[in-house]
Amino acid sequence: MNKTLRVILIVLCLEMGAFLLYLPWSNFWEQNYFLVHLPQALRMFLLHSSFRGIVSGIGVLDILVGISMIQTKAASPNASANPPA
């Protein structure tokens, strides 16, 4: 994989993970324009702490994917130099 593309992908994973980890517990989650226009049952579901925990868990997984991509590259610096025979 191209080094530039890999760096962009790692940064994207880490940023999106941090965003998904923080956003459900911020005031923006409760007071946004789109949430006001949803039916009451769906609004209550989206504001429930279990749903917020699921979204935060996806954020943690995204951060772990970014970290594993960094560690994979650090473990095998010449992986692209030695193609399989």
C-alpha positions as CSV (number, residue, x, y, z in Angstrom):
1,M,0.0,0.0,0.0
2,N,1.2,3.5,-0.8
3,K,2.7,5.2,2.3
4,T,0.6,8.4,1.8
5,L,-2.6,6.4,1.5
6,R,-1.7,4.3,4.6
7,V,-1.0,7.5,6.7
8,I,-4.3,9.0,5.5
9,L,-6.1,5.8,6.4
10,I,-4.5,5.6,9.9
11,V,-5.3,9.3,10.6
12,L,-8.9,8.8,9.4
13,C,-9.4,5.7,11.7
14,L,-8.0,7.5,14.7
15,E,-10.0,10.7,14.1
16,M,-13.2,8.9,13.4
17,G,-12.7,6.7,16.5
18,A,-12.1,9.7,18.7
19,F,-15.2,11.4,17.2
20,L,-17.4,8.4,17.8
21,L,-16.0,7.9,21.3
22,Y,-16.8,11.5,22.3
23,L,-19.9,12.5,20.4
24,P,-22.6,10.4,22.0
25,W,-21.7,11.8,25.4
26,S,-21.6,15.5,24.3
27,N,-24.4,18.0,24.4
28,F,-24.5,18.0,20.6
29,W,-25.9,14.5,20.7
30,E,-28.9,15.6,22.7
31,Q,-29.5,19.0,21.1
32,N,-29.1,18.7,17.4
33,Y,-31.4,19.7,14.6
34,F,-32.1,16.2,13.2
35,L,-33.1,14.7,16.5
36,V,-35.9,17.2,17.0
37,H,-37.6,16.0,13.8
38,L,-37.6,12.3,14.6
39,P,-40.5,10.4,16.1
40,Q,-40.5,10.2,19.9
41,A,-39.8,6.5,20.1
42,L,-36.7,6.8,17.8
43,R,-35.6,9.8,19.7
44,M,-35.8,8.0,23.0
45,F,-33.8,5.0,21.5
46,L,-31.0,7.3,20.2
47,L,-30.8,9.0,23.5
48,H,-30.6,5.8,25.5
49,S,-27.3,5.2,27.2
50,S,-27.0,1.7,25.7
51,F,-27.1,3.0,22.2
52,R,-24.6,5.7,23.1
53,G,-22.4,2.9,24.5
54,I,-22.6,1.0,21.3
55,V,-21.6,4.0,19.3
56,S,-18.7,4.7,21.7
57,G,-17.7,1.0,21.4
58,I,-17.5,1.3,17.6
59,G,-15.3,4.4,18.2
60,V,-13.0,2.3,20.4
61,L,-12.8,-0.4,17.8
62,D,-11.9,2.2,15.1
63,I,-9.1,3.5,17.3
64,L,-7.8,0.0,17.8
65,V,-7.8,-0.6,14.0
66,G,-5.7,2.5,13.6
67,I,-3.3,1.4,16.3
68,S,-3.0,-2.1,14.8
69,M,-2.3,-0.6,11.4
70,I,0.6,1.4,12.9
71,Q,1.9,-1.7,14.8
72,T,1.7,-3.8,11.6
73,K,3.8,-1.4,9.7
74,A,6.3,-1.1,12.5
75,A,6.6,-4.9,12.9
76,S,7.4,-5.5,9.2
77,P,9.1,-2.4,7.7
78,N,10.2,-4.3,4.5
79,A,6.9,-6.2,3.9
80,S,6.4,-4.5,0.6
81,A,10.0,-5.0,-0.5
82,N,9.8,-8.8,-0.3
83,P,6.9,-10.0,-2.6
84,P,5.7,-13.6,-2.2
85,A,7.3,-16.0,-4.6
